[in-house]
Amino acid sequence: MPTVLAESPVSDSAKVDSSVSVEGKTEQWSIHGQSTYIVQQKNNFKSPYYGQNSLLNKSEGGGGKSYTLSATAFLGARLWEGAEVYWNPEMFEGTPFNGQLVGLGGFQNGELQKGSYAPPIYYTARAFIRQTFGLGGGKEHIEGGPNQLAGNLDKNRIVVSYGKFATLDFFDQNSYSHDPRTQFQNFALFSMGAYGYAADSKGYTYGVVAEWYQDDWILKAARLAMPTIPNTAQLDYSMSQDYGNQIELTHEHELWGKPGAVRALYYQQHAYMGNYQNAINQAQQTGGTPDVTGVRRGAQSSWGYGFNIEQAINDDVGVFGRWSWNPGTTETQTVDISRSLSGGVSIKGSSWSRPKDTLGIGYAVNGISSSQIAYLQQGGMAAFIGDGALSYKKEQILETFYSAKVYKELFISADYQRIANPAYNSARGPVNFFGLRAHIEM
């Protein structure tokens, strides 16, 4: 298995702690928990003008902090042979800068996908059943953890999960950059920026995922519910009108004796969405400003693909990279990114006698399609961006963090991000974000 520097509590990837069967270490039920607090502030960056969906600087009224606080319980139990059930009640409180999530392609805090709420709200984040069918190939022992019951499994197996969960629990995983609660926080670094995955306004979805583990290969496929109106809470639970299909192939390998993995993903969207060119054409006919929400139609389609790699250099250093692309002709269902290239390095603190600490350095470059550029240049507002005008240049993101283990399972992190050309506008920024994060697992 790849060297894991900081593990996501919402990952479907089971951690193998023994390559052979271990008797007497099978869990029938488990309870785990986590809580994460992130607070961020930004500089008073250059802003000659701003629009409805701009990130505001201090002089424009955007001088307040942004914060998020989440707490999750991970409850699991065995039902029958190969079957497990999980329930994750969650609490969330927080607010983006400006009080709304706007002004960037790659947002600086992945927890902000859950929205803006104060006082806190309580809801079910996940509730799903998992059935495993063994296919032989020998046994391995799975370590217990959040949404994982310790026990022995066939190395070759088929796993089917059904219910409510997050798309990124299964897809686009990476040992070094996958969880904003413990690793990189920027959307364009902990995930494929241009992956338009299914999610409601809190980041969760409903559907079915099938996984086939065969030697060094993993094949995953899913149909997942999308919102009936983009970026809202109501999902299409029938998965017949508003849905996303995805398929991902992973190959795990060793390079010079060190573990790594390569993943390739393809996805399709079928949903109620607006088209940027249609909005431009309508505005030309009426003499107004283009509005993509005014040209929404049912049964609209989009698609995209991505590649995801990770490689351990030694026991303490690992590197990762991602490339993703979509045509960008329809309004987004996640963030306003049509193409994204990202990568970075994660370093454990063993060489300075802090083996549980992690230093991360990552960089991402994001872009959007020509039709969305034209739409924004004519004053249109997208889901999360729109300055009223646009001097287009690719968004560039640098993030570095240091996570220190301070007591048992309590980690404190300092995080810095520099985002040049925020929302693809070279007339504004760069923006510097300074943040602190506290994360505890129980």
C-alpha positions in Angstrom: 0.0 0.0 0.0 1.2 3.6 -0.6 2.9 5.4 2.2 0.1 7.4 4.0 1.1 10.6 5.5 -2.3 11.8 6.6 -5.4 9.7 6.1 -8.8 10.8 5.1 -11.6 9.7 7.4 -14.0 9.6 4.4 -11.9 7.4 2.1 -13.3 4.1 0.9 -9.7 2.7 0.4 -9.2 0.1 3.1 -5.8 0.3 4.9 -4.2 -3.2 4.8 -2.2 -3.9 8.0 -1.4 -7.5 7.1 -1.0 -9.3 3.8 -2.3 -12.5 5.4 -5.3 -13.5 7.4 -5.3 -12.5 11.1 -7.5 -14.5 13.4 -9.4 -12.9 16.3 -9.2 -9.3 15.0 -12.6 -8.9 13.3 -14.8 -6.0 14.4 -18.6 -6.4 14.7 -19.1 -2.7 15.2 -17.1 0.5 15.6 -17.4 4.1 16.6 -15.0 6.8 15.5 -15.2 10.6 15.4 -13.5 13.7 14.1 -13.7 17.5 14.6 -11.9 20.1 12.5 -11.7 23.9 12.9 -10.2 26.1 10.2 -9.9 29.8 10.3 -8.5 32.0 7.5 -7.7 35.7 6.8 -6.6 37.4 3.6 -4.7 40.4 2.6 -6.1 43.7 1.3 -5.4 42.8 -2.3 -5.5 45.0 -5.4 -9.0 45.4 -6.8 -9.7 48.2 -9.3 -13.3 47.0 -9.6 -15.6 44.2 -8.5 -18.9 42.6 -9.4 -21.6 40.5 -7.9 -19.6 37.4 -7.5 -16.2 38.9 -6.7 -14.0 38.1 -3.7 -14.0 41.4 -1.8 -11.0 43.0 -0.2 -11.0 45.0 3.1 -11.9 48.4 1.6 -14.8 46.8 -0.3 -16.3 45.3 2.9 -14.6 41.9 2.8 -12.2 42.3 5.7 -13.7 39.7 8.0 -12.4 36.2 8.6 -13.6 32.9 7.1 -14.0 29.9 9.3 -15.4 26.4 9.4 -16.1 24.0 12.3 -17.2 20.4 11.6 -17.8 17.3 13.8 -18.6 13.9 12.5 -19.4 10.5 14.1 -18.6 7.4 12.1 -20.8 4.5 13.2 -20.5 1.1 11.6 -21.8 -2.5 12.2 -21.7 -5.9 10.5 -25.1 -7.2 9.3 -24.4 -10.6 7.6 -21.6 -12.3 5.7 -19.8 -9.5 3.8 -22.3 -6.8 4.7 -21.7 -3.6 6.6 -23.8 -0.6 7.4 -22.5 2.9 8.2 -24.1 6.1 9.5 -22.3 9.4 9.8 -24.2 12.2 11.7 -22.5 15.5 11.2 -22.5 19.1 12.6 -21.3 22.0 10.6 -20.9 25.7 11.2 -19.0 28.3 9.2 -18.9 31.2 6.8 -17.0 32.0 3.6 -15.4 35.4 3.0 -18.2 37.9 2.0 -20.7 35.5 3.6 -21.0 33.6 0.3 -18.7 31.2 -1.6 -17.7 33.4 -4.6 -14.6 34.9 -6.2 -12.3 32.0 -7.0 -12.0 29.0 -9.3 -10.1 27.0 -6.7 -11.5 27.8 -3.3 -9.1 27.9 -0.4 -11.0 25.7 2.1 -12.6 22.4 1.0 -14.9 22.4 4.1 -16.7 25.5 2.7 -18.5 23.2 0.2 -20.9 22.5 3.0 -22.2 26.1 2.8 -22.6 29.0 5.1 -24.3 28.3 8.4 -24.3 30.1 11.9 -25.6 28.8 14.3 -24.6 25.2 13.5 -26.7 22.7 11.6 -27.0 19.0 12.1 -27.7 16.4 9.4 -26.8 12.9 8.1 -23.7 13.1 6.0 -23.6 9.4 5.1 -25.9 6.5 5.5 -25.0 3.5 3.3 -24.7 -0.3 3.1 -21.6 -2.1 1.7 -21.6 -5.7 0.5 -18.4 -7.5 -0.3 -18.2 -10.6 -2.5 -14.9 -12.5 -2.2 -13.1 -13.7 -5.4 -10.2 -15.5 -3.8 -6.5 -14.6 -4.4 -5.6 -15.1 -0.7 -6.6 -13.1 2.4 -5.5 -9.8 3.8 -6.4 -8.1 7.0 -8.1 -4.6 7.0 -7.3 -2.2 9.8 -10.3 -0.7 11.6 -11.0 3.0 11.1 -13.7 5.5 10.2 -16.2 3.7 7.9 -14.0 0.6 7.9 -14.5 -2.5 10.1 -11.3 -4.5 10.9 -11.4 -8.0 9.4 -10.1 -10.4 6.8 -11.1 -9.9 3.2 -10.2 -11.7 -0.1 -7.5 -9.8 -1.9 -9.6 -10.1 -5.1 -13.2 -8.9 -4.5 -16.2 -7.0 -5.7 -17.6 -4.4 -3.4 -21.0 -2.7 -3.9 -22.1 0.4 -1.9 -25.5 1.9 -1.9 -27.0 4.9 -0.1 -25.8 8.4 0.8 -22.1 9.4 0.8 -19.7 11.8 -1.0 -18.4 11.1 -4.5 -14.9 11.7 -3.4 -15.2 9.0 -0.8 -14.7 6.6 -3.7 -13.2 8.5 -6.6 -10.0 10.6 -7.2 -8.3 9.3 -4.1 -4.7 10.1 -3.4 -2.5 9.2 -0.4 -0.8 12.6 -0.3 -3.6 15.0 -1.2 -7.2 14.0 -0.7 -8.6 15.4 2.5 -8.8 19.1 3.4 -9.2 18.2 7.1 -5.7 16.8 7.2 -3.8 17.6 4.0 -4.0 20.3 1.3 -7.1 22.5 1.7 -7.5 24.1 -1.8 -10.2 22.5 -4.1 -7.7 22.4 -7.0 -5.1 20.4 -4.9 -7.1 17.9 -2.9 -9.2 16.9 -5.9 -9.3 17.2 -9.7 -10.3 20.8 -10.2 -12.3 20.1 -13.4 -14.0 16.9 -12.1 -17.7 17.8 -12.1 -18.7 15.2 -9.5 -22.2 14.8 -8.2 -22.9 16.7 -5.0 -25.7 18.6 -3.2 -25.1 21.9 -1.6 -23.3 20.2 1.4 -21.1 18.0 -0.8 -23.0 14.7 -0.6 -24.9 12.6 -3.0 -26.9 9.4 -3.3 -26.4 6.4 -5.5 -24.6 3.1 -6.1 -20.9 2.4 -6.5 -19.4 -0.9 -7.7 -15.7 -1.7 -7.2 -13.7 -4.6 -8.5 -10.3 -5.4 -6.9 -8.1 -7.7 -8.9 -4.4 -8.1 -8.1 -2.9 -4.7 -8.8 -5.9 -3.3 -10.5 -9.1 -1.5 -9.2 -12.0 -0.7 -11.4 -14.8 1.5 -10.0 -18.1 2.6 -11.6 -21.0 4.6 -10.3 -24.3 6.3 -11.0 -24.9 9.1 -8.6 -27.7 11.6 -8.1 -27.2 15.3 -9.1 -29.3 18.3 -7.9 -32.5 19.0 -9.7 -31.3 22.7 -9.9 -27.5 23.2 -10.1 -25.7 23.8 -6.8 -28.8 23.3 -4.6 -29.9 20.8 -1.9 -32.6 18.8 -3.7 -31.2 15.6 -5.4 -32.9 13.6 -8.1 -33.2 10.4 -6.1 -34.7 8.6 -9.1 -31.3 9.1 -10.9 -33.2 9.1 -14.1 -33.1 12.8 -15.1 -30.3 14.5 -13.1 -27.4 12.1 -12.6 -23.7 11.6 -13.1 -22.0 8.4 -14.4 -18.3 7.8 -13.7 -15.7 5.1 -14.2 -12.2 5.0 -12.8 -9.4 2.5 -13.4 -6.5 2.4 -10.9 -3.2 0.5 -11.2 -1.0 0.1 -8.1 2.7 -0.5 -8.7 6.2 -0.3 -7.3 8.8 1.9 -8.8 12.4 1.3 -7.6 10.9 -0.6 -4.8 8.5 2.2 -3.7 4.7 2.1 -3.9 2.7 4.3 -6.3 -0.5 4.4 -8.2 -2.0 5.7 -11.5 -5.7 6.5 -11.9 -7.7 7.4 -15.0 -11.3 8.7 -14.6 -14.0 9.5 -17.1 -17.4 11.0 -16.1 -20.7 12.1 -17.7 -23.3 14.5 -16.5 -27.0 14.5 -17.5 -28.9 17.3 -15.8 -30.9 20.5 -15.8 -28.2 23.1 -16.8 -27.6 26.2 -18.8 -25.3 26.7 -21.7 -22.9 29.7 -21.9 -23.1 30.2 -25.7 -26.9 30.0 -25.5 -26.9 32.7 -22.9 -24.6 34.9 -25.1 -26.9 34.4 -28.1 -30.0 35.3 -26.0 -28.3 38.5 -24.7 -27.4 39.5 -28.3 -31.1 39.2 -29.3 -32.4 41.1 -26.3 -29.6 43.6 -25.8 -29.2 42.6 -22.2 -26.5 40.9 -20.1 -26.1 37.2 -20.6 -27.6 35.1 -17.9 -26.9 31.3 -17.9 -29.7 30.6 -15.5 -32.2 32.0 -18.0 -31.3 29.4 -20.6 -31.5 26.3 -18.4 -32.9 23.2 -20.1 -33.5 19.6 -19.0 -31.5 16.7 -20.3 -28.3 18.7 -20.9 -25.1 16.7 -21.1 -21.4 17.3 -20.2 -18.4 15.1 -19.7 -14.8 15.2 -18.6 -11.8 13.2 -17.7 -8.8 13.2 -15.4 -5.5 11.5 -14.5 -4.2 11.2 -10.9 -0.8 9.9 -9.9 1.1 9.3 -6.7 4.5 8.0 -6.0 6.5 7.4 -2.8 10.1 8.5 -3.2 11.1 7.0 0.2 9.5 6.2 3.5 9.1 10.0 4.3 8.6 11.7 0.9 5.8 11.3 -1.6 4.8 13.2 -4.7 1.4 13.6 -6.5 0.0 15.1 -9.6 -3.4 15.6 -11.3 -4.7 16.7 -14.7 -8.4 17.2 -15.4 -10.5 18.6 -18.2 -14.1 19.3 -19.2 -15.5 21.3 -22.2 -16.8 24.0 -19.9 -19.8 24.8 -22.2 -22.4 24.4 -19.4 -22.6 25.9 -16.0 -20.7 24.0 -13.3 -22.1 21.6 -10.8 -19.0 21.9 -8.5 -16.5 24.8 -9.0 -15.8 27.0 -12.0 -12.8 25.2 -13.4 -12.7 23.6 -16.9 -9.1 22.5 -16.9 -6.6 22.0 -14.1 -3.0 20.9 -13.6 -1.8 20.4 -10.1 1.0 18.6 -8.2 3.1 18.7 -5.1 5.2 17.0 -2.5 4.4 15.7 1.0 7.2 15.2 3.5 7.1 13.5 6.9 9.1 15.1 9.7 11.3 12.1 10.5 14.5 13.9 9.5 13.9 16.6 12.2 12.7 14.1 14.8 9.0 14.8 14.2 7.8 11.6 12.4 4.1 12.4 12.8 4.4 16.0 11.4 3.8 16.7 7.7 5.1 19.4 5.4 3.2 19.9 2.2 3.9 22.1 -0.9 1.6 22.2 -3.8 0.9 24.2 -7.0 -2.1 24.3 -9.3 -3.0 26.1 -12.6 -6.7 26.4 -13.5 -8.4 27.6 -16.7 -11.9 27.9 -18.1 -13.4 27.5 -21.6 -13.5 30.1 -24.4 -17.3 30.3 -24.2 -17.2 30.9 -20.4 -14.5 33.6 -20.9 -16.7 35.4 -23.5 -19.7 35.1 -21.2 -17.8 36.7 -18.2 -16.3 39.4 -20.4 -19.8 40.5 -21.4 -20.7 40.8 -17.7 -22.3 37.4 -17.1 -22.3 35.8 -13.7 -21.4 32.1 -13.3 -22.2 30.0 -10.3 -19.2 31.2 -8.2 -17.4 33.8 -10.3 -18.2 37.1 -12.1 -16.4 40.4 -11.6 -18.6 42.3 -14.2 -15.6 42.3 -16.6 -12.7 40.0 -17.2 -9.1 40.4 -18.2 -8.5 36.6 -18.6 -5.4 34.9 -17.3 -5.1 31.4 -15.8 -5.6 31.2 -12.1 -2.4 30.1 -10.3 -2.4 28.6 -6.8 0.5 28.0 -4.4 -0.3 26.2 -1.1 2.0 25.1 1.7 1.1 23.7 5.1 2.8 22.3 8.1 0.8 19.9 10.3 2.2 19.2 13.7 1.0 16.4 16.1 0.7 18.2 19.4 -1.1 15.6 21.6 -2.3 12.0 20.8 -4.6 12.5 17.8 -4.7 16.3 17.9 -3.0 18.0 15.0 -2.5 21.8 14.5 -1.6 23.1 11.0 -0.5 26.4 9.7 -1.5 27.0 6.1 -0.5 29.6 3.5 -2.0 30.1 0.0 -1.2 32.6 -2.7 -3.8 32.8 -5.5 -2.8 34.9 -8.6 -5.5 36.0 -11.0 -8.4 35.1 -8.7 -11.4 34.0 -10.8 -9.2 34.2 -13.9 -9.0 38.0 -13.7 -5.5 39.5 -14.0 -6.8 42.9 -13.0 -7.4 41.7 -9.4 -5.1 40.1 -6.8 -3.0 38.3 -6.0 -4.7 37.2 -2.8 -2.7 35.8 0.1 -4.6 33.5 2.6 -3.2 32.8 6.0 -4.9 30.0 8.0 -4.8 27.8 11.1 -6.4 24.4 11.4 -7.1 22.1 14.4 -8.0 18.5 13.7 -8.7 15.7 16.2 -9.7 12.1 15.6 -11.3 9.9 18.2 
